[in-house]
Amino acid sequence: MLVLSRKSLESVVVGQSRSFEQLLKVTVLEIKNGRVRLGFEAAAGIPVHRSEVWERIRAAGDLDSTREDTAVPVAG
């Protein structure tokens, strides 16, 4: 497991270094009362799910199902 520290409004990018294609960008939006709000930006074809939803989809054998937890752009 990779562990990184980020401050509010700082990001982490996941992608292929050879083509510089960004697959996923995770940004810390807010840190308040021991909770962290994260923003996810992913290409349209990449499903993004909370882990418990991903586990249910995986258990059902259908990882290509609807994008139930797709990240929504946040203004601001």
C-alpha positions in Angstrom: 0.0 0.0 0.0 1.3 3.4 -0.9 0.7 6.0 1.8 0.8 9.7 0.9 0.1 12.9 2.9 -1.9 15.6 1.2 -3.2 18.9 2.4 -6.5 20.4 1.5 -6.8 21.1 -2.3 -3.7 18.9 -3.0 -4.1 16.0 -5.4 -2.7 12.6 -6.3 -2.8 11.4 -10.0 -2.8 7.8 -11.1 -1.7 7.2 -14.7 0.6 5.6 -17.1 4.0 7.4 -17.1 4.9 6.3 -20.7 1.9 8.0 -22.3 1.2 10.6 -19.5 -2.4 9.5 -19.7 -4.2 10.5 -16.5 -6.5 7.6 -15.3 -7.6 9.0 -12.0 -7.1 12.2 -10.0 -8.0 12.3 -6.3 -8.1 15.7 -4.6 -8.6 16.4 -0.9 -11.5 18.9 -0.9 -12.0 19.3 2.8 -10.6 18.1 6.2 -13.1 18.8 9.0 -14.0 17.1 12.3 -11.8 14.0 11.6 -13.4 13.5 8.2 -11.9 13.9 4.8 -13.9 14.8 1.6 -12.2 13.6 -1.6 -13.0 14.5 -5.2 -12.4 11.9 -7.9 -11.9 12.8 -11.6 -11.7 9.8 -14.0 -12.1 9.3 -17.7 -15.7 8.5 -18.8 -14.9 4.8 -19.3 -13.4 4.2 -15.9 -15.9 3.2 -13.2 -15.4 4.7 -9.8 -17.1 3.0 -6.8 -16.9 3.0 -3.0 -15.2 -0.2 -1.9 -18.3 -1.7 -0.4 -20.2 -1.2 -3.6 -17.3 -2.6 -5.6 -17.3 -5.7 -3.4 -21.1 -6.2 -4.0 -20.6 -5.9 -7.7 -17.6 -8.2 -7.6 -19.6 -10.8 -5.6 -22.4 -10.6 -8.2 -19.7 -11.2 -10.9 -20.5 -8.0 -12.8 -17.7 -5.4 -12.6 -19.0 -3.8 -15.8 -22.3 -2.8 -14.2 -23.7 0.7 -14.0 -21.4 3.5 -12.7 -23.4 3.8 -9.4 -20.7 5.8 -7.6 -19.3 7.8 -10.5 -17.6 10.9 -9.3 -19.5 14.1 -10.1 -17.5 17.3 -10.8 -17.6 19.7 -7.8 -17.6 23.4 -8.4 -15.4 25.7 -6.5 
